[in-house]
């Protein structure tokens, strides 16, 4: 029993990472690529998981070695203006992303149970997530995320198996990279969509909740993140396989999800449709819970630095609670724009601004021997961070050009 408990404790933060990082944007990006190019771009989902793992590992390593949060590191080791830039971005990003998550949850629930509107379902999900996080805090969220990640994993794998995919071609698509004509933007969309954006920073606070501190926890953290991003990559591959198998007529926006569900019904019967829609709902609602629980840590940390106070339990501070309310209530107004798909698009664009910023700061902070000693970035890590920087900068430029 003790071994089992230890394993669950080890995997806790990673489970939240995986469940939070798999959202509507990731699902749609992977589905569009699968519908357009079949199995040819499966390798992009795997590469995306690797790049996001490197970023998460960098955040975790900095905190475990220095016993300081990355936000604090930006202020102390770089410049106070970096933290002010980030918190300004965070307030804007949070408002947009919260509205997008409400819209995504509303769309998912409406597809399952159309008795309520997208707006009504969005509000209900936001308030439910608020209730879960406010009362249950980290421990309850971790337990729920185990259920959600199991649900999503079983649902996506089952859906993929139901369409009888070509296993040989799947392995070829994963291990033999192909770049079909006009596929670069789809490749980058899959890489960028896997595994979250600003929520990367929440991992430092989640491992603090688990009382992981010091160099001795590096191995646990790396294993934890490795499992999390293995699950994330498998999920991305499975969604692409499903889209390649059912080839929905609608290949853009949220309507593609409903289109895939309808095609699943044609291929596997009504059970297949319900299985797929339940998996989509689980993906977007678990993302909402993870954001509602994880993002207020960032504001609470910044506020404690501004006030020069030491915080032992962030979830008990007024700054955390007020920011949680800010996520759950004011963005409801965005739902009345009656353009839930537009909100998901803006969500993706706003997230693209953060990834290059994070890659740069990890290159600056984690290569300093005086801060990380022998745990500074390896040449491989630096190479992958530079690759991440180039990929996400390109993604940012493409997103801005295409959407604005």
Beta strands, then each sheet from edge to edge (+ up, - down):
end
